[in-house]
Amino acid sequence: MLTFRFSEAQVLKLINPFLLDSRDVGGLGLTTGEVGLVYGSIGIVGLTLGGIIGGFAAAKGGLKKWIWPMTLSMLLTILAFVYLSFSQTHNFFIINTCVFVEQFGYGFGFTAYMLYLIYFSEGEHKTAHYAFCTGFMALGMMLPGMFAGWLQEILGYNHFFVWAVVCSIIPVIAVSLLKIDPEFGKAKKEQ
């Protein structure tokens, strides 16, 4: 629970600064209004669509079937920011597309995380267990986010995003250790 979002937690803390910072310090130099459109509108649409499609996929095939595609979609889409940081493109369409793809992958992958929290919480005191799980989820975002800015200042944006991709090995190892009921998450057929 603490490690699934390790790389994404670092990236999320620095998306807005990266989009806003000037190009001479490695950012994209967008205005506040442009960031609002890119991340606050286009990104939200991608995140929402990814979550909805992830929900449908999990309902059809179950969490066990979809855990790997969802995990990889959440992690590999960080490559969009690697591309943006190295290219520092001025093309607003490409920036929007990259943010959409990254947020879509995050929404799709986050579905697996939420389903796993529900799966882990099953039992006599599921509400209390789920509350603890969401606390761990918050901690899993807070701890990596605490040092993300410091790392970015040392590495620069382009190497920071490469670092985040390398950190993706941590959630991959965590997911490889999970034991999941193949039927969990599948929609029940009405009789």
N, C-alpha and C positions, 0 to 999 in steps of 0.2 A: 504494500500500500504506500509506503514511504518512497519507494524508488521508481514507481511506474512513470511518474511525471518529472523525473530528475532533469532531463535535458530540456523538456518543454517549459518547465518552471523558470529556468534561466532565460530562455528566449523570450518568454512572455513579459518579463520585467524590462526588457530592452527594446521591444518593438517600437514603441512610441519615441523614445530617445533616438533610435536609429533613423526613423523616418524624419524626425525634426532636425537632427544635428546637420550642420553644414557639411558639404562634400569634402572640404579640406581636413576635417577630422574623421572622415570615413562614413558619414551619414548620407542621406539622400537629399537633404535640404528642402523638404516639403514645407509648405505653410501649414499653419494650424488648421485652416479650412480644408486643405488637401488631405491632411491626416484624418480629419473627421470623415471625409468621404471614403478614403481608402480603408481605414481600419474600422471606423464606426458604422459604415454602411455596407460596403462591398465585403469586408471581412465578416461582419455579422451574418450576412446572407450565406456566405460559405460555411460558417460555423453551424448555422441552423440547418442548412441542407445536409451537411455531413452527419449531424446528429440524427436527423429524421431518417436518412437512408441507412445509417448504422442501426437504428432501431428496427427498421423493416428487415434488414439482413439478419440480425440476431433472432428476431421472431421466427424467421423462416428456417434458419439452420442451427440456432443455438449458440451460446457463448463459446463453447469448446471449438466449434468449426470456425468461428470468426475471430477468435482472439489474436491469431497471428496476423491476418490481413489488417485488422484494426490497429494493432500495435505498430506494425510497420508503417501504416499510412500516417499515424501520428508522428512517428519519428523521422521518416524519410522526407517528409514535406519541409522539414527544417532546411533542406537543401535549397529551397526557394530563397531563403535569406542568405545563404552562402552565395548564391548567384547574384542577388541584388547587391551584396556588400562588395563583391569583387568587380562587378560591372559598373556599379553606380550609375545605372541608366537614367536618362532624362525622360524616357518614354513612359508617360503616365499610364498608358494601357498595360504595358508590361508590369509595372509596379502593382497595379490593381489585380492583374491576373495572378502574380506570384502570391500576393496576400490572400486572394480568394482560395488558391490551391492549398496554401499552408493552413488556413483556417478550416477549410473543408476537411482536410486530412485530420486536423486536430479534433473536429467535431465527430467525425467517423470513429476515430480511435478512442475518444473519451467515452463513447457508448460502452465499449468493452470494460473500461475502468469502473463506470457506474454499475454495470451489471455484476461485475466481480464483487463490488462492495455489498450489493444486495445478496449475492450468493454466499459470501462470507458471513453475513449477518443472520442467515437462516438459523432457526432454533427457537427455544422457549422465550427468550428475551430479545427478539429481533429488533425492536425499536431502539432499545438501549445499545445493542451491539452496532446498529447502523449509526447511531449518534457518535459512538467511539470511532467508527470507521471514517465518518466525515471529519472528525477532529484530526485523525491521522492524515486525511487528504489535505487539510489545510496546512498541517505541519510539513507535509511533503512538498507543498508549494513554497512555504515560507523559508525553509532552510536553504534550498538551492538559490532562491531569489536573493537571500541576504548577501551572498558574495558575488552575484552576477555583475553588478556595476563595477566592483573592484577588479574583477577579472577582465571586463571589457576595457577598462582603462589601461591595464597592463598589455593586453593582447591586441587591442584595436578591434573594430567591428568584424572585419573579415575573418581574422583568426579566432575571434570569440565564437562566431557561428560555426566554424569548423570544429572547435572544441565541443560545442553543443551536439554536433553530429557524432563525434567520438564518444561522448557521454551516453549516447543511445545504447551502448552495449550494456549498461547497467539495467535498464528496464527489460532488455532482451533476456538477460540472465534471469531476472526475477520471473518473467513470464514462463520461461522454460521449466521452472520449478513448480508451477501451479498444477494442481490436480483438480479438474473440473468435470462434473457430471455432464455427459454428452447431451442430456435432455434439458439441462438448465437454460432458460432464456427462450426456448421455443414456445411459440404460441400454442395454447391448448386448442384442439379441435372441438367445436361444439357438437353435442350429441343430440 
